[in-house]
């Protein structure tokens, strides 16, 4: 364990010695990287990029000149120099104050810390944190770095003392967290805005099946995370994603993209990674794809002119608007004419700058992306310093001791215009630069602007699709499954919502593709839809109103029944003591006629819009009082049989029946029992209004729930059965006393009527079922009225000779003789 600690200690000493040795042996800086001034701005530019980092056995600084040269970043480096020179020549900004700079080639995120130490030190000394800040660095702010990973690595060293960092390229969203990066600001939009534009492009062309390739670093993984979160509520599916690094197997990756039939590839990587990716696609003959480029490489100058680039498909993307900065071209030509880099390599501290081989034309022709971001970053620091020094028209207050913290405070309050672009920072340190350009790599190898996406003052975009020369006829498609036909809902197939089968929505449901294309939505109760519908229609409300012709006629027939029962009651009352009335039941006739009248109440409630009381009165009067009628007929049939047959065989039973008025006991018991059963039924499940939406798809039938309790129908069925038994027992009785035959005939008509109704009800459920129900009730009432009472009325009125005691006694004597023989 002690040995391990010693190794770590020695390694630390070696690293510190390497840093001090490098700083101590630094000769006079090259003028391109250093400029004296009253106030200095630090600069970190990735002029070289450490693609394949070397691993050492001991800590040592990296030689950047041995790494890949990035001309576009060298152009941005020159732009910072130009910006400082332009400010120094200005009479309005920082008058009588000179700006200088210390710029470093920050080519590695792990092995170029000497440059950072140089920026935060004063004469080679670093002020300990927490002590007085009298001998702080002369640097008032730092412009850069470019990449998010590099920024994330070095930012903590600047954040400790709130040292302002104004980045011109670090777009990762986590830099917006001010609790971790309190002094970080940027002149580019964050990844959140960039992803929003990329998704807008995808949605504009109705692409849903896409691949997302990102660099395997902080910038790329942040973009991937934001993309996944943003597409959750869209129709876009990320069919494939891959983090690209130096070990990526491009052949395997492209095979997987082909296998999944992905036609659109979003490439969210820095410039050097994009070059390797596109070169690999050309080499591996990847064809007929749409490549969507991020702003880091959409204006690349080499790739659009690469041989075979047309074979890979169509390249579109977004970029920062190219702003022509006046005077920059003259500055580059002037710089190169001075030939400050006479040697191919010039030592600058821990760096070597090999700049002499670059001509002015090559520099000016390079990718102009992020040029305005560098320019505005330098000007932001200058404006903040201008405010700190309380500069007037001609001079600034030189007695103010400027600190980085004071510059940071003014940076947060900035609000100025540069080339018609409003420069300011929000509470997160983000700059809402006005817009992005949408570009297309045309046939001549140029990035042609075909649209825009503006953030301020409100979000709007435009894409001129007609200017795009697609690699195939028409706009390419990228779908996992073809869109469903109208009226079909999607059924997800697998983990991706873009992969689905289509199922037609059944009748009574519809699909709303703008709300939820994966669901057949049921229509409301008062609506209907045909199969394969996209909306519902109102149902036609159907019922029989009281003013309907059939309703009027049936109610009139019901009123006629009440009138007939009343007339028969009067006729029977007048002829109460005649044999015909007594053989029909005597006082029981009035009870039967009264109950038949009460039963007719149900007919009047069969029409109009049903309500709770309506539904109760449709069934209650008929079932209750018709049970009493059946009980009367059952008792009357039993009495006739008892007089002629049971009385002789069971005399005591006949005596008991006559003594205690058995007929009224049975009728009362039947009434009480039925009333109790109906009370139980109504308390548990009373009849209620029912909207029939099943029988007809386009109609709403207003009716009552016709489900009748089994217990409420037991007694009527039992009484009918008894009537049949007693009717059979009295089939040979005298004709004038043979009421059982008339009752049997009435019961047969009753049963036939309800069988017809039940059959029709099973086959037809329209609004006229209520009419049929009313007719069935009337037939049930009229069958007793016409076939039981009307013949007796006929005898009383038209055959009075048969309504005498002598006539009835003669019939009985003839029956007795027949029995004795």
NUVO-276282 format. One record per residue (C-alpha): x, y, z. Coordinates in steps of 0.2 Angstrom, whole numbers, padded with zeros to 4 digits, always signed. Example, Ala and Ser with C-alpha at 12.3 -4.5 7.8 and 13.67 -1.06 7.14 Angstrom:
REM residues 2
+0062-0022+0039+0068-0005+0036
//
This chain:
REM residues 821
+0000+0000+0000+0014+0012+0004+0022+0007-0013+0006+0012-0022+0006+0029-0013+0024+0032-0017+0020+0029-0036+0005+0041-0036+0016+0054-0027+0031+0052-0039+0018+0052-0054+0012+0069-0048+0029+0076-0046+0033+0070-0064+0018+0079-0071+0021+0095-0061+0039+0095-0066+0034+0093-0084+0022+0107-0083+0034+0119-0075+0048+0114-0087+0037+0118-0101+0032+0134-0094+0050+0139-0089+0057+0135-0107+0043+0144-0116+0052+0156-0128+0044+0172-0134+0026+0168-0140+0022+0169-0159+0013+0185-0162-0002+0175-0169-0005+0168-0152-0001+0183-0141-0004+0201-0141+0000+0214-0128-0014+0225-0121-0021+0234-0106-0033+0220-0104-0030+0202-0110-0043+0190-0117-0039+0171-0116-0043+0160-0131-0044+0141-0133-0045+0135-0151-0044+0117-0157-0032+0120-0171-0026+0103-0170-0037+0088-0164-0031+0073-0154-0040+0059-0163-0030+0045-0157-0023+0050-0140-0006+0043-0135-0004+0034-0119+0012+0038-0109+0020+0029-0095+0023+0046-0086+0013+0062-0087+0018+0074-0100+0011+0088-0111+0005+0084-0128+0013+0090-0144-0002+0097-0154+0007+0099-0170+0008+0080-0172-0011+0079-0172-0024+0082-0186-0024+0100-0192-0042+0107-0192-0042+0121-0205-0060+0127-0200-0054+0130-0182-0038+0139-0188-0050+0150-0197-0060+0154-0181-0043+0157-0172-0039+0170-0185-0056+0178-0183-0053+0181-0164-0037+0190-0169-0046+0200-0181-0060+0204-0169-0048+0211-0156-0038+0221-0169-0055+0228-0175-0060+0233-0157-0043+0241-0154-0046+0252-0170-0063+0257-0165-0066+0274-0157-0083+0270-0150-0079+0254-0141-0066+0254-0127-0059+0271-0133-0041+0274-0127-0040+0256-0121-0031+0242-0129-0036+0224-0129-0023+0209-0130-0025+0191-0130-0017+0174-0125-0023+0161-0137-0019+0142-0135-0020+0127-0147-0031+0117-0136-0030+0100-0145-0034+0088-0131-0046+0087-0117-0034+0078-0105-0016+0083-0110-0016+0102-0113-0018+0108-0095-0002+0119-0096-0012+0131-0107-0026+0132-0094-0013+0135-0080-0005+0149-0090-0022+0158-0092-0027+0157-0073-0009+0161-0067+0000+0177-0064+0019+0177-0068+0018+0158-0067+0010+0158-0050-0008+0152-0047-0018+0161-0033-0024+0148-0020-0043+0147-0019-0050+0157-0004-0036+0169-0002-0036+0188-0007-0037+0191-0026-0023+0204-0027-0012+0195-0039-0024+0187-0050-0022+0183-0069-0022+0198-0081-0034+0188-0091-0052+0195-0089-0062+0182-0099-0059+0167-0110-0066+0164-0127-0069+0145-0130-0066+0131-0130-0076+0124-0146-0081+0107-0141-0092+0102-0126-0080+0089-0120-0066+0101-0119-0076+0114-0111-0083+0101-0098-0065+0096-0094-0058+0114-0091-0073+0123-0085-0071+0118-0066-0055+0127-0065-0063+0143-0071-0079+0141-0062-0071+0141-0045-0067+0160-0045-0082+0164-0057-0070+0167-0071-0080+0171-0087-0080+0158-0101-0089+0163-0117-0089+0148-0128-0092+0149-0147-0096+0131-0150-0101+0121-0134-0119+0118-0136-0122+0103-0124-0138+0107-0113-0130+0103-0096-0120+0120-0097-0136+0129-0094-0136+0123-0076-0130+0138-0067-0127+0129-0051-0113+0119-0059-0107+0132-0072-0111+0149-0065-0099+0159-0076-0101+0150-0092-0110+0159-0107-0111+0155-0125-0114+0163-0141-0122+0148-0149-0139+0140-0147-0139+0125-0136-0142+0107-0141-0160+0108-0136-0163+0121-0150-0153+0111-0163-0163+0095-0159-0179+0105-0161-0174+0111-0179-0168+0093-0184-0185+0086-0178-0194+0100-0188-0185+0094-0204-0190+0076-0201-0208+0080-0197-0209+0092-0212-0205+0077-0224-0216+0065-0214-0201+0054-0210-0204+0043-0195-0191+0028-0196-0174+0036-0193-0157+0032-0187-0148+0044-0175-0129+0043-0176-0120+0054-0163-0102+0056-0157-0097+0046-0142-0093+0061-0131-0103+0073-0121-0109+0083-0136-0116+0068-0145-0123+0059-0130-0132+0075-0124-0140+0077-0142-0145+0059-0142-0154+0061-0125-0163+0076-0130-0168+0068-0146-0176+0053-0137-0185+0064-0125-0192+0076-0139-0199+0062-0150-0209+0054-0136-0225+0063-0141-0222+0063-0160-0224+0050-0174-0205+0048-0175-0196+0032-0170-0177+0031-0167-0175+0014-0176-0156+0014-0173-0143+0024-0164-0125+0023-0162-0111+0032-0153-0096+0035-0165-0078+0034-0160-0062+0029-0167-0066+0010-0164-0083+0010-0173-0086-0004-0185-0094+0006-0199-0097-0009-0210-0107-0018-0197-0116-0002-0193-0122+0001-0211-0127-0017-0213-0139-0015-0198-0146+0001-0205-0149-0008-0222-0157-0023-0213-0169-0012-0204-0173-0002-0220-0169+0015-0213-0168+0028-0226-0165+0044-0216-0149+0046-0205-0147+0060-0193-0129+0063-0190-0125+0073-0174-0106+0073-0174-0092+0086-0175-0084+0089-0192-0069+0077-0191-0081+0063-0186-0093+0067-0200-0079+0066-0212-0074+0049-0207-0092+0043-0207-0096+0050-0225-0079+0043-0232-0084+0026-0225-0101+0027-0232-0094+0031-0250-0081+0017-0248-0094+0004-0243-0106+0009-0256-0120+0015-0245-0133+0022-0257-0150+0031-0258-0151+0038-0240-0156+0055-0233-0142+0062-0222-0147+0076-0210-0132+0085-0204-0130+0095-0188-0123+0113-0188-0106+0106-0184-0103+0099-0202-0117+0105-0213-0105+0118-0221-0090+0107-0223-0081+0112-0239-0072+0095-0243-0086+0082-0242-0098+0090-0255-0084+0089-0268-0079+0071-0263-0079+0059-0277-0094+0047-0275-0103+0059-0263-0118+0059-0275-0120+0040-0273-0124+0041-0254-0140+0050-0257-0146+0067-0252-0138+0078-0239-0148+0092-0230-0145+0100-0213-0145+0115-0203-0132+0129-0201-0129+0145-0192-0133+0159-0205-0117+0164-0214-0113+0182-0209-0101+0191-0220-0089+0200-0208-0082+0216-0217-0063+0217-0217-0059+0199-0212-0053+0195-0229-0041+0209-0230-0035+0204-0213-0031+0187-0218-0022+0193-0234-0012+0205-0224-0008+0192-0211-0001+0180-0224+0008+0193-0233+0018+0197-0218+0024+0179-0218+0025+0178-0199+0027+0159-0200+0043+0158-0210+0047+0141-0203+0035+0126-0205+0035+0124-0187+0036+0138-0174+0037+0134-0155+0024+0142-0144+0026+0135-0126+0020+0117-0126+0013+0119-0144+0020+0120-0162+0011+0130-0175+0013+0124-0192+0004+0138-0201+0015+0143-0216+0008+0130-0228-0010+0138-0227-0013+0151-0240-0026+0165-0238-0037+0158-0251-0038+0141-0242-0042+0149-0225-0056+0160-0233-0063+0146-0242-0065+0135-0227-0081+0131-0218-0087+0148-0211-0098+0140-0197-0097+0147-0180-0088+0163-0187-0101+0175-0181-0101+0165-0164-0082+0169-0162-0085+0187-0167-0099+0190-0156-0090+0181-0141-0075+0193-0142-0087+0208-0144-0097+0203-0129-0082+0203-0118-0077+0220-0125-0094+0227-0122-0094+0220-0104-0077+0228-0101-0083+0244-0109-0097+0245-0096-0085+0240-0081-0073+0254-0086-0088+0266-0088-0082+0271-0104-0088+0287-0112-0086+0294-0130-0067+0298-0129-0060+0288-0114-0063+0275-0101-0060+0276-0082-0043+0269-0080-0043+0270-0061-0055+0255-0060-0047+0239-0055-0055+0226-0066-0058+0209-0060-0066+0194-0070-0081+0194-0058-0085+0212-0063-0084+0207-0081-0095+0192-0078-0108+0203-0070-0109+0215-0085-0109+0200-0097-0125+0194-0090-0133+0211-0092-0128+0214-0110-0140+0219-0124-0132+0226-0140-0134+0223-0159-0121+0216-0170-0124+0215-0189-0143+0216-0185-0142+0202-0173-0147+0205-0155-0134+0199-0143-0139+0195-0125-0138+0181-0113-0153+0173-0103-0153+0168-0085-0145+0151-0091-0131+0160-0100-0138+0155-0117-0138+0166-0131-0154+0166-0142-0146+0170-0159-0160+0173-0171-0161+0159-0183-0154+0144-0192-0152+0141-0210-0158+0125-0218-0146+0119-0232-0145+0106-0246-0129+0100-0254-0133+0103-0272-0125+0095-0288-0111+0108-0289-0105+0103-0272-0111+0119-0263-0122+0120-0247-0137+0129-0255-0149+0138-0243-0167+0131-0245-0175+0137-0229-0174+0144-0212-0179+0142-0194-0182+0157-0183-0183+0157-0164-0186+0176-0161-0197+0185-0159-0208+0169-0162-0204+0152-0169-0207+0150-0187-0199+0140-0201-0199+0138-0220-0192+0124-0231-0193+0126-0250-0194+0108-0255-0194+0111-0273-0176+0117-0273-0170+0100-0267-0164+0088-0280-0168+0071-0272-0158+0056-0276-0174+0048-0282-0190+0054-0290-0200+0063-0277-0197+0065-0259-0190+0049-0251-0200+0040-0238-0194+0032-0222-0207+0021-0214-0207+0005-0204-0225+0002-0209-0235+0011-0223-0249+0022-0217-0266+0015-0214-0281+0019-0225-0294+0030-0219-0304+0023-0205-0291+0010-0200-0282+0011-0183-0264+0006-0180-0260-0009-0169-0242-0008-0163-0231-0022-0169-0216-0024-0158-0207-0010-0147-0208+0004-0160-0224+0013-0162-0220+0016-0180-0221-0003-0184-0239-0008-0184-0253-0017-0193-0269-0009-0198-0286-0014-0191-0303-0006-0197-0313+0002-0184-0330-0007-0181-0347+0001-0182-0350+0012-0167-0332+0017-0166-0320+0029-0175-0302+0033-0177-0295+0051-0175-0278+0051-0182-0274+0068-0175-0278+0063-0157-0274+0044-0156-0271+0034-0172-0269+0018-0162-0286+0018-0154-0304+0015-0161-0314+0027-0150-0332+0022-0145-0345+0034-0151-0356+0042-0137-0373+0034-0133-0382+0047-0144-0370+0045-0159-0366+0031-0172-0354+0027-0185-0352+0015-0199-0337+0003-0201-0321+0012-0205-0327+0029-0199-0317+0044-0194-0331+0053-0185-0348+0050-0177-0365+0056-0182-0380+0059-0171-0392+0045-0170-0410+0048-0175-0420+0048-0158-0435+0036-0161-0451+0034-0151-0470+0035-0153-0476+0052-0148-0494+0054-0141-0499+0063-0156-0494+0049-0168-0509+0041-0177-0506+0023-0170-0505+0031-0152-0521+0040-0154-0531+0025-0161-0524+0013-0148-0528+0025-0134-0546+0027-0141-0548+0008-0141-0542+0008-0123-0555+0021-0119-0568+0011-0128-0563-0004-0117-0566+0006-0101-0583+0012-0108-0588-0006-0112-0583-0012-0095-0593+0002-0087-0608-0002-0098-0607-0020-0094-0606-0016-0076-0622-0006-0077-0631-0020-0087-0625-0033-0074-0631-0022-0060-0648-0020-0067-0649-0039-0070-0640-0043-0054-0652-0057-0048-0654-0065-0065-0647-0083-0068-0635-0077-0081-0627-0064-0070-0626-0076-0056-0618-0090-0067-0605-0078-0073-0599-0075-0055-0612-0063-0048-0602-0050-0038-0586-0057-0044-0591-0050-0062-0589-0032-0055-0572-0036-0048-0566-0043-0065-0573-0029-0075-0565-0016-0063-0548-0025-0064-0549-0025-0083-0552-0007-0083-0538-0004-0071-0527-0015-0083-0530-0003-0097-0520+0010-0088-0504+0002-0094-0509+0006-0112-0510+0025-0110-0491+0025-0104-0484+0015-0119-0481+0031-0129-0471+0047-0128-0454+0049-0121-0452+0036-0107-0448+0041-0089-0446+0032-0073-0464+0033-0068-0470+0030-0086-0460+0014-0086-0467+0008-0069-0485+0012-0075-0482+0002-0091-0481-0014-0082-0488-0012-0064-0506-0010-0067-0507-0024-0080-0498-0037-0071-0506-0033-0054-0524-0032-0059-0523-0045-0073-0517-0057-0059-0533-0053-0050-0543-0057-0065-0535-0074-0068-0538-0078-0049-0556-0074-0052-0557-0085-0067-0548-0099-0058-0559-0098-0043-0575-0097-0054-0569-0113-0064-0566-0122-0047-0583-0117-0041-0592-0124-0056-0583-0140-0055-0586-0140-0036-0605-0138-0037-0607-0153-0050-0593-0165-0045-0582-0161-0030-0597-0156-0019-0604-0174-0020-0587-0182-0018-0580-0170-0004-0595-0163+0004-0586-0156+0019-0574-0147+0008-0589-0139-0001-0597-0134+0015-0580-0126+0022-0578-0117+0005-0596-0110+0006-0595-0106+0024-0579-0096+0024-0581-0088+0007-0566-0097+0000-0567-0089-0017-0563-0072-0009-0549-0079+0002-0541-0085-0013-0543-0069-0023-0537-0059-0009-0522-0070-0006-0518-0069-0025-0519-0050-0024-0508-0049-0009-0495-0061-0015-0493-0053-0032-0492-0036-0024-0478-0042-0012-0469-0049-0027-0470-0033-0037-0465-0023-0022-0449-0034-0020-0446-0033-0039-0448-0014-0040-0437-0012-0024-0423-0022-0031-0423-0019-0050-0438-0007-0055-0442-0004-0074-0432+0011-0080-0430+0021-0096-0418+0012-0108-0410+0018-0124-0408+0005-0136-0392+0008-0146-0389-0010-0152-0404-0014-0163-0401-0001-0175-0384+0007-0178-0391+0024-0183-0406+0025-0171-0408+0028-0153-0424+0019-0148-0432+0026-0132-0440+0013-0122-0442+0005-0105-0432-0010-0099-0443-0024-0102-0435-0037-0091-0448-0044-0080-0444-0053-0064-0447-0072-0064-0456-0071-0047-0468-0058-0053-0474-0070-0067-0475-0086-0056-0492-0082-0050-0501-0078-0066-0493-0094-0074-0500-0104-0059-0517-0097-0061-0518-0100-0080-0512-0118-0076-0526-0120-0063-0539-0113-0075-0534-0126-0088-0536-0140-0075-0553-0135-0069-0558-0132-0087-0554-0150-0092-0563-0157-0076-0579-0147-0082-0579-0151-0100-0595-0161-0099-0605-0149-0088-0621-0141-0094-0619-0128-0107-0626-0113-0097-0615-0118-0082-0600-0122-0092-0590-0106-0090-0574-0116-0089-0574-0118-0108-0576-0100-0111-0562-0096-0099-0551-0109-0108-0554-0102-0125-0550-0084-0118-0534-0091-0110-0529-0099-0127-0531-0082-0135-0521-0074-0122-0507-0086-0123-0507-0085-0142-0507-0066-0141-0491-0066-0130-0482-0079-0141-0485-0068-0156-0478-0053-0146-0463-0063-0140-0459-0069-0157-0460-0052-0165-0450-0044-0150-0436-0056-0154-0435-0051-0172-0439-0033-0171-0434-0020-0159-0439-0004-0167-0450+0010-0160-0466+0002-0165-0463-0012-0152-0472-0001-0140-0487+0000-0151-0486-0019-0152-0485-0021-0133-0500-0009-0131-0510-0020-0144-0505-0036-0135-0511-0029-0118-0528-0023-0126-0530-0041-0134-0527-0049-0117-0541-0038-0110-0553-0039-0125-0552-0058-0125-0561-0059-0109-0572-0045-0112-0578-0051-0129-0577-0070-0126-0583-0071-0108-0594-0056-0104-0601-0051-0121-0610-0068-0124-0619-0065-0107-0624-0047-0112-0631-0054-0128-0642-0066-0119-0648-0053-0106-0652-0041-0120-0657-0052-0135-0662-0069-0127-0671-0065-0111-0680-0081-0111-0664-0090-0108-0661-0079-0093-0674-0087-0082-0674-0099-0067-0685-0111-0076-0673-0112-0091-0658-0116-0080-0667-0129-0070-0672-0138-0086-0654-0138-0091-0649-0146-0074-0662-0159-0075-0657-0165-0092-0639-0165-0086-0644-0176-0071-0653-0188-0082-0638-0190-0093-0627-0193-0079-0639-0207-0071-0640-0216-0088
//
